[in-house]
Amino acid sequence: MVLATMYSQPFALVVAEGGRAECKLVETVVQNRFALKGPLRMVGDKAYDNDPLDARLRRQHIELIAPHRKGRISPKTQDSRPLRLYKQRWRVERFFAWLYNFRRCAMRYERKAENFLGFIQLACVLMLLRYF
């Protein structure tokens, strides 16, 4: 799971097994960030529409922007103004497109997660060096 900036640069990175839900990994990703200062906003898809997750992120002063699921029972927590930022999600997809230019990162060939994480981190460093 990757947290990217609005300029498609990597901000935080975590590798986990495929069976875990992404909304349970969010706090781990925020804690393992590359920068000292945490993000102000996080944009996610409908899988992140979770009231307990939203409450935990608010305690960390992070605003979660995610469209509401269709079958939501509890009242809606966001209006259309912050959801306009959801249209900027293509920037995260651009990060993944750049990441898949590195052949080792497009497909997981390594058996151990540490080796795969090392290749992903190396690719992120090479992407960050383009800006400096």
N, C-alpha and C positions, 0 to 999 in steps of 0.2 A: 504494500500500500504506500502511495506516495502523496505527499502534500507539496504542491507546486505554487510558485508565486504567480502574480498576474503577468509576468514576463516569461512564463514557461520555464523558469529556473527551478531546480529542486530545492525544497525547503526542509523536508523531513522524509525519511524512508524507513520502512520496516518490511521484512520478509516473514511471512507466516504460512502455515499450512493452508490448504485450499478449503478445508471444511469450516473454518471460523467465519462468522459474519463480520462484515467490514465495520458495522457500527460499533462492534465491541473492540475494535483495534484503534479507534480514533484517539483515545487518550494516550495510548502507547506511542502513536506516531507523533503527537504533539510533544510528548516528553523527550523523544529522541530527535529533536529538530537540530539542524546545523547551526542556527543562529541563537543568540542569547535571548532576544526578544521574541515572544510568541506572536502568532497571527492575531489580527483583530477580527477577521471574518473567515469563515470556512464555507465553501459552496460544495454541496453534495447532491446526489440524485435522490430519487424517492425512497431509496433504502435507508437513508439517514433521517427520515421523518420519524423521530422517536422522541417522545417527551422526556424520558429520563436522561437521554443523551444530551438533549438541549439544555436541561437544567444543570447537568455536570459541566458542560462547556461554559455556561453563563457564570458559574462560580469561578472559572478561570478567565473571565472577561473576554470570551470569544463568542461572537455572534454566528450561529448556525443558520445558513440559508439553504433550504431544501424545499422543493415543491411537496405539497401534501399528497398522501396516497389517496386513492379513490375511495377505499372503504374506511376512512378515518372515522372513528366513533366520537372521540373527544373533540371539543371545539377547535377551530383553526387558530394557530398561534401567529401566523404571518399574514400580512396583507400583500398587495401586489407590488408595493414599492421596493422592498428588499429583494423580491423574487425577480426583479429586472436584472439583477446581477447574475442570475442563473444563466442568462444568455451568454455570459462570458466564460462558460465552462469549456468552450472550445480551446481555451488556452491550456488547460490541463491535457486535453487530447493531443494538442500539438507537442507537449512534452513527451508523451508516450510515442508519438511518431518519431521524434528525434532519438528517443531511447532505443527504438527498434532498428535504427541504423547500425547499431552494434549487434553483430550476429549472435554473440553469446547471451545477450539480454532478450532477444526476441523469443527464444525457446530455452526452457530450463533444461540444460544437459547435465548439470551437476546433481549428484545425489544428495549432497549435504547442503543445507540452507546457508551455512557460513560461506561456502565457496561462491554460491550464486549471489549472495549479498555483496561479497567483495567485487565481483564483476559489475554489479549494478552501481556500486559506489565509485568504481573507477570510471564508468561511463558518465556518471554525474559530475565528477571532477573535470573530465574532458569537456563536458558541455559548459561548465562554469568558466573554464579557461578561455572560452570564446569571447566572453564579455570583458576580459581584462587584458 
